[in-house]
Amino acid sequence: MPDATPSVADRLLDAQVAYHLDRLTGDELGATVARLADAVLDAVGEHQLADLVDAEALKAVVGRGLTDVPSSAAVAGFVDLGREVLRAGPAEPFALADVVDRAQVERLVDEALALTPALERALERLTASSQVGAAASRFMGRIVGEVLAANQAVADLVPGLGGLLSFGTRAAAGVVGAADRQLDGLLADTAGKGGTLAVRRLNRIVVETLRDPTTREAALQVWDLVAAAPVRGLGEQAESDEADGLVEAGHDLAITVLADTRTVAFAHSVVDGFLEAFGGYTPTELLAELDLDRADVVADLVRFAPGVVEPLVESGALERIVRAELAPFYASAEVAELLAD
């Protein structure tokens, strides 16, 4: 009959497992996590990031994240969660003015209006599109039509003036109609001169409006109106399914764009740029650059540790993990030889 008495190696294994479990339970857990975190930070603090991080391995992780994660069920769940949060709004409505400083909004508006020359150059490139030209021509035609209709309504109130203006309106409509037919012919011939002219006129209206000093005041007045209103959920402005299609289309677009090889290549260049800029820093120096206090990082790890470790201890999983890691050592020939001496 084999001897059921535990061997010295088994007793040593039991003792070491119990020792580690004691350090990871109760009041000892916080002290152990803090001690380990400080030791790791001290150790890595002697090395630069470039020596600790393999650029190619990091690129592989980033690329896999861009291609696999956006289409995952978890991200789809986050999208649905975000949609529900926006629809429900904050638990207690608040005014944007209580959160955003108006001076910062003024600066943002000024900086945006200062980009008018760049916008003008971007709008000029739209003249190459025949479809944009057609849309601009029709848009301008509708504006002219609305102005003429409004003037006609006012003129009808004055005896004799309504008929005169009506004649002018019909003449103008004929001119606009002829111009529109001419535009269609030009588009058919791929010339597009009429559309190009309409786009440039519309661009000029947009640019001149942005350069008008009253535009700044109008934008700030709109902000004042929006900022004074309480922030509520989007559910009060739209039905639950009205924005779902847009959100899903945006998510699908993000999946496609992020998985594209050119996007991944751009992300790789960002990794290279990051390591070039911060590769000479140690992790502790990088924490300082991010305005993160080392003590706060350690405290956060201590705060999160019980929620992670305690369920593993209660289920016995942690003991099995520790024992599985230590058991091969105590079962090794080297330990048996030492214990035999």
N, C-alpha and C positions, 0 to 999 in steps of 0.2 A: 504494500500500500504506500503510495507516494506521500512524502512529508508535506502537510498542508501549512506548515509554519512559513510565514513570509520571509523571504531572504532579506539579507541586509540591504541589497540594492532596492528591493521593493519598498522596504521601510524608509530608505533615504528618499525614494521617489515620492512616497506619500507625504513625508515631512516637507519636501521642497514645494510640492503642490499646495499644501496647506499654508506654507509661508507666503507664497505669492497671492493666494486667495485672501489671506488676512490683510495684505497690503492694498488689496483692491476692493475692500468692503468697509462699510461704516465710515468713521472719521479718518481712517488711514487713506481712504481713496483720494480725497482732496490733496493731502500732503504728498502722496505718491505721484499724482498727475502733475502737481506743481514742480516737484523735484525733477521729474523726467523732462518736462517742458523746458525748464531752465537749463538742464544739462544739454539738451538737443540744441537750444538756441546758442549756448556757449560754444558748442562744438562747431556748428555751421557758421557761427560768427567769425571764425578764423579763416574762412574760405570765401572767395568771390563767387557770385552767381554763375559766371561763365565756367567755373571749375566744377560746379555742382550740377549744372543742367546740361544735358546733351541736346543741342539745338535740333538735330534731326529727329530725335525721339519726341521732343516737344512739338515739332511740326507735324509728326504723324498723329499725335493725340489731337491737335487742333483740327487737322484735316478730317479725322474720323468723327470728331464732334460736329463739324459743319455738315458732313454728308449723312450721318446717321441720326443724330439727335433731333433735328427739327421735325422729322417725319415720325417720330416715336409717339407711342400712345400717351406717354407722360406729358410731352409738350402739347399734344392735342387737349389733354385734360387741363393744362395750365391756361391754354387759350380759352377754353370754355369757362374756367374759373374767372379769368380776367373779364370776360364778357358779362358774367353774372355780377361781378363786383361793380363794374361800370354802370350796369343797368340798375342795381340797387342803390348805388351812391353811398355817401358817408352815413354813419349811424346818426350823427348830429349835423345837419346842414350848417355850413359856414360860408362867409363871404371871402372871395379871393383877395379882397383888399386887406383882410386880416393876415394873409399869408405872404403876399407879394408886395414888395415896396414899390410905390408908384415911380420913384426916381429910377429904379431899375428898368421899369417898363419904358420910361422916357428914353433912357439910354438905348434900349433895344430898338425902339422905333427909329431913333436917330441913326443908329448903325445900319438898320435895314434900308432906310431912305438913302443913305450914302452909297448904297450898292446900285442905285439907279443906272449909272453908266454901264455897269456890267449887265444889268437886266436889258438895257437897250441893245447891247451887242448880241445877247442871247435871242431877243425877239427878232432881230434882223435876220437871224438864221432861219426863222420860220418862213420867210418869204420864198424859200426854195420848195415849199410844199404846196402842191396844187390844191389838195384837199383843205388845208388851212386857208388858202386864198379864197376858195369857194365859201367856206364857213364865215370868213371875215366879211365877204361881200354881202352875204345874206344878213349877217348881224347888222352891218351898217345900214342896209336897206330897211330893216325892221325899225331901227332907231329913227331914220328919216320918216318912215311911215307913221310912227307914233307921234312924232313932233307935228307932222302935218295934220293928223287927226285931232290932236289937242288944239291946234290953232283954229281948225275948222269949227270945233265945238264952241270956242270962244267967239269966233266971228259970226256964227249963226245967231248970236244974241244981239248983234248990231244990224239993223235993217239995211239991206243993200250990200253989206260987206261980205255976207256969207256966200252969195253967188259969185262975187268976184274972186274970192279966195278958193272957192270950189273949182273954178276954171283953172286957176294956177295949180291946184292940187292934182287935177287930172293931167295937166301938162307935165308936171313933175313926175307923176306916176308913170306916164308914158316914157319919159326919159329914163327913169330907173328901170322899167321893164325892158327897154331896149338895151340898156347897159348890161342887164342881167343876161339877156339873150346873147349879147355880144360876148359876155364872159364865158357862157357855156360853149360858144363856138371856139373861143380862144383856148379853153381847156381841152376841147376835143382835138385841137391842133397842137396841144402840148405847149402852147406859147405861154399862157398863164400871166400875161401882162396885167390884165384887169385885176386878177386875184392878188398879184404882187402889190399893186397900187393900193388895194383895199387893206391888205395886211399892214403896209407901211403907214397908212393913215390911222389905222386902229392902234398900231404901236406908238405913233406920235401922241395920240390922245392919252394912252396909258402913261407914257413917260412924262408928258407935260403935267398930267394930273399928279403924279408922284413928286414932281418938282414944285408944285404949287405949295406955298407956305401953309395954306389952310388945310392941306392934307394931313400934316402932322397933328394939328389941333383936332381934326376930325377923328383920327386914329386914337388919340388919347381920350377923346370924349366917348368913343365906343368902349374903350377899356374901362372908363369910369362907370358906364352903365352895366357892363358885364361884371365888374368887380364888386359892385354894390349888391348884385343879386345873389341869393344864397345858392351854393353849389348843391345840386341834387343829382339823383341818378338819371341816366338817360332813359329809363323806363317811363318817365313822365313826358318825354318828348317824342318817343317812338315806340311802336309796337314791338313785342318781343322778337318777332321774326323779320322785321324790316332790315336790320343791319346784319343778320346772320350770314346772308349771302356774301356781303362785302368782307366780313371777317374771314370767312372760309376761303374766299378768293385770295385775300391778302396772305393767309397762311400758306396756301398752295404756291403762291408766287415766291414767298420766302424760302420754301423747301427747294424749289427749282433753282433759285438764284444762289443760295448758299451751297448747294451741292455741285455747282458748276466748277469745272477745273480751274477756270480763271479766277473765280472767287477764292478757291482754296489756295491758289498761287499767291493772290494778294494777301491772304492771311499769313502765309509763310513769310512774305516780305515784312509783315508787321512783327512777326516773331524775331526775325533778323534785326529789325530796327530796335525792338525792345532790348535784346541782348547787347546790341551795340551801344545803346544809351545807358543801360543799367547793369550790364554784365560785369563791370568793374566794382560794383557795390557788393558788400556782404549782405546776407538776409536781414541782419539787424539794422544795418545802415539803410536798407530799402524800407524797412518799417518806419524808420525816422523820417525818410523822404515822403512817406505816405501819411505822416502825422499820426501814426499808430504807436501808442505807448506799449513797450514790451510787457510791462506789468499788466496792462489791460488785456493783452492777448493771452497771457498765462491765466489770468482770472477767468476769462471766457472759457478756456479749455476746462478749468476746474468746474465751472458752472454747468457745462454740458456733460461732463463725465458721468455723473450719477444716472442720468437718463439713458445712457448707452450701456454702462457696465452693470447696473443693478439687475435689469431683466435677465442678463446673461448669467449672473450669479444665481438668481432664484430658479432659473430653469435648469441649472447644472451644465449649461453649454460652456461656460467659461472654464469650469474644472476640466471638462473633456478636452477642450482646446489646449490648456496648459499641460495636461497629462500627456496628450498625444505628442506635444513638442519635446517634452523632457524624457519620456519613456525610452526612446531609442538610445539615448545617452547612457542610461543606467543599465540597459540590456546589452551594451557594447562589450566587446572583449577587453577593451582597455580598462573599463571600470571593474570588470570581473577580476582582472589581473591585479589591480590595485587592492581590491578587497581581500584577495587571497593572500597577500603579503602579511 
